[in-house]
Each structure stands twice: as structure tokens, then as C-alpha cells.
């Protein structure tokens, strides 16, 4: 039997619906139109997805409205220290500015 569930997350005064259904014993299909998500996820990743969902919805809605967005990723403490040190060493005002410049330069090379 296929297991399904649906719920919502409230951001401000707006409710954003999401749903999921089991595809197999390891995979769930997750959909949230507010975050523009409609794809399979491993069941083990579902909790983290639900924790991050409000931020994903806000970022997607900002993007649709033409506002700037943000990127998050995880880094080990040592890696983060190394990135911050390199940003300062190269004269950047913030880690964000340094990483943005790295990406821009990488895109230009392609």
C-alpha cells in the first residue's frame, strides 16, 4: 500500500501546502509548489527537507518577485575557517563577496 501525507507550513499569514507519497521503501516523492519542488528524495533526507522548507519557500518566492536570494551549504569548521581566512587575505569584505567572485570568475572561464 502506498503511504501518502499532506500538510502545510505557515509563513507570515500564508499557508504553503506540501505533500509526499512513498515510491518505494527508500524513496519519497515530495511536492511543494511554493518552493518549486517536485522530485524524489531519500526517506532519510526528508526530515532535513522539512526543516529547510520554510527557507526554501521564502527564497523561491523572493526569486519569483525579482528579489535577490541566498545560497546555503554546509562546511566543516576547518573548511569554513580556511575560506574566511582566504577571503580576508585576498582583501574581500565578507566571505559572501569572496565566494560570489569565485563563482563569477568560474562562469566567465566556461
C-alpha positions in Angstrom: 0.0 0.0 0.0 1.3 3.5 -0.9 1.6 5.8 2.0 0.7 9.5 1.4 0.7 12.5 3.6 0.0 16.2 3.1 0.4 19.2 5.3 1.2 22.9 5.2 3.8 25.3 6.6 2.6 28.8 7.6 4.9 31.7 6.8 3.5 35.0 7.9 -0.2 34.8 7.2 0.1 32.4 4.2 -0.2 28.6 4.2 2.0 26.7 1.8 0.9 23.2 1.0 3.2 20.2 0.5 2.6 16.5 0.0 4.6 13.4 -0.2 4.0 9.8 -1.2 6.1 6.7 -0.9 7.7 5.5 -4.1 9.5 2.5 -2.7 11.0 1.5 0.7 13.8 4.1 0.4 12.3 6.9 -1.7 9.5 9.5 -1.3 8.2 11.8 -4.0 7.9 15.3 -2.4 6.0 18.2 -3.9 5.7 21.8 -2.7 4.7 24.4 -5.4 5.6 27.3 -3.1 9.2 26.1 -3.1 9.1 24.8 -6.8 9.9 21.3 -5.6 8.6 18.2 -7.2 11.0 15.4 -7.1 12.0 12.2 -5.3 14.0 12.3 -2.1 15.5 9.6 0.0 13.4 9.0 3.1 16.5 9.6 5.3 16.7 13.2 3.9 13.0 14.1 4.4 13.5 15.5 7.9 16.1 17.9 6.8 14.0 18.9 3.8 11.1 19.7 6.1 13.3 21.7 8.4 14.6 23.8 5.5 11.3 24.1 3.7 10.3 27.5 5.1 13.6 29.0 3.9 13.3 27.3 0.5 9.7 28.7 0.1 10.8 32.3 1.1 13.8 32.1 -1.3 11.7 30.8 -4.2 9.0 33.5 -3.6 11.7 36.2 -3.4 13.2 34.9 -6.6 9.8 35.0 -8.3 9.4 38.6 -7.1 12.7 39.5 -8.6 14.4 39.9 -5.2 17.9 38.6 -4.6 18.3 35.2 -3.0 20.8 33.4 -0.9 22.7 30.1 -1.0 23.4 27.9 2.0 25.7 25.0 2.2 27.4 23.0 5.0 31.1 23.1 5.6 33.3 21.6 8.3 34.7 24.1 10.8 38.2 23.8 9.4 36.9 24.4 5.9 34.9 27.4 7.0 37.9 28.9 8.8 40.1 28.3 5.8 37.5 30.0 3.5 37.2 33.0 5.8 41.0 33.3 6.1 41.4 33.2 2.3 38.7 35.9 1.9 40.4 38.2 4.3 43.8 37.5 2.8 42.6 38.4 -0.6 41.0 41.7 0.6 37.3 40.8 0.5 34.9 42.5 2.9 33.0 39.2 3.5 33.0 35.5 2.8 29.9 36.0 0.7 31.7 38.6 -1.5 34.7 36.2 -1.9 32.5 33.2 -2.9 30.4 35.3 -5.2 33.6 36.5 -7.0 34.9 32.9 -7.3 31.7 31.7 -8.9 31.6 34.7 -11.3 35.2 34.0 -12.4 34.5 30.3 -12.8 31.4 31.1 -15.0 33.4 33.5 -17.2 36.1 30.8 -17.8 33.5 28.5 -19.3 
